[in-house]
Amino acid sequence: MLCGGIWCDNGEWDILESLGFHTEIDKMFSPNWQAKARVQELASRERQVLTEKLGPDIAGYVLELAEVLADHPHADCAATYILRRAELKRKEI
């Protein structure tokens, strides 16, 4: 099926419509849209891995802390502290 100059496989147009993307299909192929989609996909995968590795409770704390520190000028201090603390704990064992 050809949709606005874009070839859609069976059912894909229906998915685009259900997601509200059918009116902005030309934007989906722009470099900016593609870059934004890649960033969102990477963030989603990072959250998934974090949850798998740490469990949902600890992952939630980490994600919340990351949001709190996102714009803080000394966020790197917190990250360094956490890494050093974890390294010291591993050496104690």
ABEGO torsion letter per residue (X at the ends): XBBGGBBBBBGAAAAAAAAGAAAAAAAAABAAAAAAAAAAAAAAAAAAAAAAAAEAAAAAAAAAAAAAAAABAAAAAAAAAAAAAAAAAAAAX
